[in-house]
Amino acid sequence: MKEKKLKNLRLRQDMQRFMTRGRNIIKKPEFKPKNFQLEYVEVTITNLHPNFNDYRIANISDIHLGQWVSPKHLEGVVDLINDQKPDAIAITGDFVSYILEDVAEDLEAALTRLNPNEISVAVLGNHDHWMGAERIREILKNCNIIDLSNNVYTLKRGEAQLHLAGVDSVMLNKHRLNLVVDKLPEDGPAILLAHEPDFADVSSTTGRFSLQISGHSHGGQFIIPGLSTFIRGPHFIKYPHGQYQVGDMIQYTSRGLGTNIFWFRINCNPEITIFKLKSSYLNDKKLQIE
């Protein structure tokens, strides 16, 4: 069985290298801003202190560097993100597809240029574990990106708190939501990064997260207007793209940057998401912005 999996991986790696060479011959992998869509999403967060009102989080997911996304594409995406001047940047997994070392230096060179006002955070996806989680974590550390896999980071403005949390890959059973909930302080709302969107059915039951940000699905890559996408798979059957209400929590699934296996997208442009958080306390005169 192990030999069969290794053979299958090598086949996919050969296919990726073949497709990449073909891409470079047929069409130069130049960055064009019009190929990447900025999505602006406003989310009202219960119990968010006014100090965090209009807090902006830029999210990218599923870079899959080395498939359709070239180093030049990623450099251009980083420029687009930095131009938005986000307070925080969140990356929700699958940095690579089936090859890591060929693109490791390019990945680190691009990500190290991310320039949020406060912090960059990330979680890993299933492909990252398949190709080498420790190497991906090393790259994140070198780029000053905090790995939030099964962890929590607390942002503070005065006495106000906002918690950024994350779970490791659900698909590979690396997630430990109970540990995350145990680490969360009692005060202050929390946002969860989870590569796989359908995990929202679990995370929402804790009553602790206002928003879950995910990727994994690539939006299905084919979207039929008014009918969503017919391409669904493990862990993105219920929430393949866009915004959903799951209990008291909002689930948002990015269409991602890259592709896997097949490269085509129809009505499903690569996405950079800019979340603007709004305080539910904004009109409460008892709370003054510090």
C-alpha positions in Angstrom: 0.0 0.0 0.0 2.8 2.4 0.9 4.6 1.6 -2.4 1.3 2.3 -4.3 0.9 5.7 -2.6 4.5 6.6 -3.4 4.0 5.7 -7.0 0.8 7.7 -7.2 2.6 10.7 -5.7 5.5 10.5 -8.2 3.0 10.3 -11.0 1.3 13.5 -9.7 4.7 15.2 -9.4 5.6 14.3 -12.9 2.3 15.6 -14.1 2.7 18.9 -12.2 6.2 19.4 -13.7 4.9 18.6 -17.2 2.0 21.0 -16.9 4.2 23.7 -15.5 6.7 23.4 -18.4 3.8 23.5 -20.8 2.4 26.7 -19.1 5.7 28.4 -19.4 6.0 27.5 -23.1 2.5 28.3 -24.1 1.8 31.3 -21.9 4.2 33.3 -19.8 3.2 33.1 -16.2 3.1 36.9 -15.8 0.9 38.5 -13.1 -2.2 40.3 -14.2 -4.2 42.0 -11.4 -7.5 41.5 -13.3 -7.1 37.8 -12.9 -7.3 38.0 -9.1 -10.6 39.3 -7.6 -10.6 41.3 -4.4 -13.7 40.4 -2.3 -14.7 42.8 0.4 -16.7 41.2 3.2 -18.2 43.1 6.2 -18.9 41.0 9.2 -20.6 42.2 12.4 -19.0 40.5 15.4 -21.0 40.1 18.6 -19.1 41.5 21.6 -16.4 43.1 19.5 -15.1 46.1 21.4 -15.3 49.4 19.4 -11.5 49.6 19.6 -11.5 46.8 16.9 -14.3 48.3 14.8 -13.2 48.4 11.1 -10.4 46.0 11.8 -9.3 44.6 8.5 -8.1 41.0 7.9 -6.8 40.0 4.4 -7.2 36.3 3.7 -5.6 34.1 1.0 -5.9 30.4 0.7 -4.8 27.5 -1.5 -1.8 29.1 -3.1 -0.7 25.7 -4.6 2.5 27.3 -5.7 4.0 25.6 -8.7 0.7 24.5 -10.3 -1.2 27.4 -12.0 0.2 29.9 -9.6 3.7 30.9 -10.5 6.2 32.8 -8.3 5.4 35.9 -10.3 1.7 35.5 -9.6 2.4 35.2 -5.9 4.6 38.2 -5.9 1.8 40.2 -7.5 -0.8 38.9 -5.0 1.5 40.0 -2.1 1.6 43.5 -3.7 -2.2 43.6 -4.0 -2.6 42.6 -0.3 0.0 45.1 0.9 -1.8 47.8 -1.1 -4.9 47.1 1.0 -3.0 48.0 4.2 -4.7 45.3 6.3 -4.3 45.1 10.0 -3.7 41.3 9.9 -3.2 38.7 7.2 -4.5 35.2 7.5 -3.5 32.3 5.2 -5.7 29.2 5.3 -3.5 26.4 4.1 -2.4 24.4 1.0 0.7 26.5 0.2 1.8 23.8 -2.3 0.4 20.9 -4.2 2.6 17.8 -4.9 6.0 19.4 -5.0 7.6 21.5 -2.2 11.4 21.8 -2.6 11.1 23.1 -6.2 9.2 26.1 -4.9 10.2 26.5 -1.3 12.6 29.4 -1.9 10.1 31.2 -4.1 7.4 30.7 -1.5 9.5 32.1 1.3 10.7 35.0 -0.8 7.1 36.1 -1.5 5.6 35.5 1.9 8.4 37.4 3.7 7.2 40.5 1.9 3.8 40.5 3.5 3.4 43.7 5.4 0.3 43.9 7.7 -0.1 46.6 10.3 0.1 44.1 13.1 0.4 40.4 12.3 0.4 37.5 9.8 -1.0 34.1 10.8 -1.6 30.8 9.1 -2.8 27.2 9.4 -1.8 24.2 7.3 -3.8 22.3 4.8 -3.8 18.6 3.7 -1.3 19.2 0.9 1.1 20.8 3.3 1.2 17.7 5.5 1.5 15.4 2.5 4.5 17.4 1.2 6.2 18.2 4.5 4.6 20.1 7.4 7.8 20.8 9.2 9.3 22.5 6.1 6.2 24.6 5.7 6.3 25.6 9.3 10.0 26.5 8.9 9.1 28.8 6.0 6.3 30.4 8.0 8.7 31.1 10.9 11.3 32.6 8.6 8.6 34.9 7.2 7.4 36.0 10.7 4.0 34.3 10.1 2.6 32.8 13.3 1.5 29.1 12.8 -2.0 29.0 14.5 -2.5 25.3 14.0 -4.3 24.2 17.2 -3.3 27.5 18.8 -4.6 30.9 19.7 -3.1 34.4 19.4 -4.7 37.3 21.2 -4.7 40.9 19.8 -5.1 43.7 22.3 -6.1 47.3 22.0 -6.2 48.9 25.4 -8.3 46.5 27.5 -10.1 45.1 24.4 -9.2 41.7 23.1 -9.8 39.8 19.8 -8.6 36.2 19.5 -7.3 34.6 16.3 -7.4 30.9 16.6 -6.7 28.0 14.2 -7.0 24.2 13.8 -4.6 22.0 11.9 -5.9 19.9 8.9 -9.2 18.3 9.6 -8.9 16.0 6.6 -5.8 14.4 8.1 -7.2 14.4 11.6 -4.6 16.8 12.8 -7.1 19.2 14.4 -7.5 19.5 18.1 -10.4 21.9 18.7 -10.7 21.0 22.4 -7.1 22.3 22.9 -8.0 25.5 21.1 -11.1 26.1 23.1 -9.2 25.4 26.3 -6.5 28.0 25.3 -9.1 30.7 24.6 -9.5 33.4 27.2 -13.1 33.8 28.5 -13.3 37.5 27.4 -13.3 38.7 23.8 -14.7 37.3 20.6 -12.7 34.7 18.5 -12.2 34.1 14.8 -11.2 30.6 13.7 -9.0 29.6 10.7 -9.8 26.1 9.5 -8.6 24.9 6.1 -11.7 22.7 5.6 -15.0 24.7 5.5 -17.4 21.9 6.5 -15.7 21.9 9.9 -18.0 24.8 10.6 -20.7 22.3 11.6 -18.4 21.3 14.5 -16.7 24.6 15.4 -20.1 26.5 15.5 -21.4 24.2 18.3 -18.8 25.5 20.7 -20.5 28.9 20.7 -17.1 30.4 20.9 -16.4 31.6 17.4 -18.0 34.5 15.6 -16.4 33.7 12.2 -14.7 30.8 10.6 -12.4 31.4 7.6 -11.7 28.5 5.3 -10.5 27.5 1.8 -9.8 23.9 0.5 -12.6 23.9 -2.2 -11.2 26.4 -4.7 -14.8 27.4 -4.9 -15.4 24.3 -7.0 -13.6 26.1 -9.8 -16.9 25.9 -11.8 -19.7 28.1 -10.6 -23.1 28.1 -12.3 -24.8 31.5 -11.6 -27.7 31.0 -9.3 -26.9 27.3 -8.7 -23.5 27.4 -7.0 -21.1 24.7 -8.0 -21.7 21.0 -8.9 -18.1 20.1 -7.9 -17.9 19.2 -4.2 -15.7 16.9 -2.3 -14.5 15.8 1.1 -15.0 18.6 3.7 -16.4 21.1 1.2 -19.8 19.5 0.4 -22.0 22.0 2.4 -20.0 25.2 2.2 -18.1 25.3 -1.1 -17.7 29.1 -1.6 -18.8 32.4 -0.1 -20.6 33.3 3.1 -22.9 31.1 5.2 -24.7 31.3 8.5 -24.0 28.2 10.6 -25.8 28.5 13.9 -24.6 31.8 15.5 -21.3 31.7 13.5 -20.5 33.0 10.1 -18.6 30.6 7.8 -16.7 32.1 4.9 -15.1 29.9 2.2 -12.5 31.5 -0.1 -12.3 30.4 -3.7 -8.6 30.4 -3.2 -5.7 31.5 -5.4 -4.5 28.4 -7.1 -5.8 25.2 -8.6 -5.1 21.5 -8.3 -5.3 18.7 -10.8 -7.1 20.7 -13.5 -6.4 24.4 -14.0 -9.6 25.8 -15.5 -12.0 28.1 -13.6 -15.4 29.2 -14.9 -17.2 32.1 -13.1 -14.8 31.4 -10.2 -12.0 33.9 -10.2 -9.0 33.4 -7.8 -9.8 35.4 -4.7 -8.2 37.7 -2.1 -10.7 38.4 0.7 -10.6 41.5 2.8 -12.7 41.2 5.9 -13.8 44.3 7.7 -15.0 43.6 11.3 -17.8 45.7 12.7 -18.6 46.0 16.4 -22.1 45.1 17.5 -21.4 47.6 20.4 -20.9 50.5 18.1 -24.1 52.3 19.2 -23.6 51.5 22.9 -22.7 54.8 24.5 -21.5 52.9 27.6 -18.4 51.8 25.7 -16.1 54.5 24.6 -13.3 54.0 22.1 -10.1 54.3 24.0 
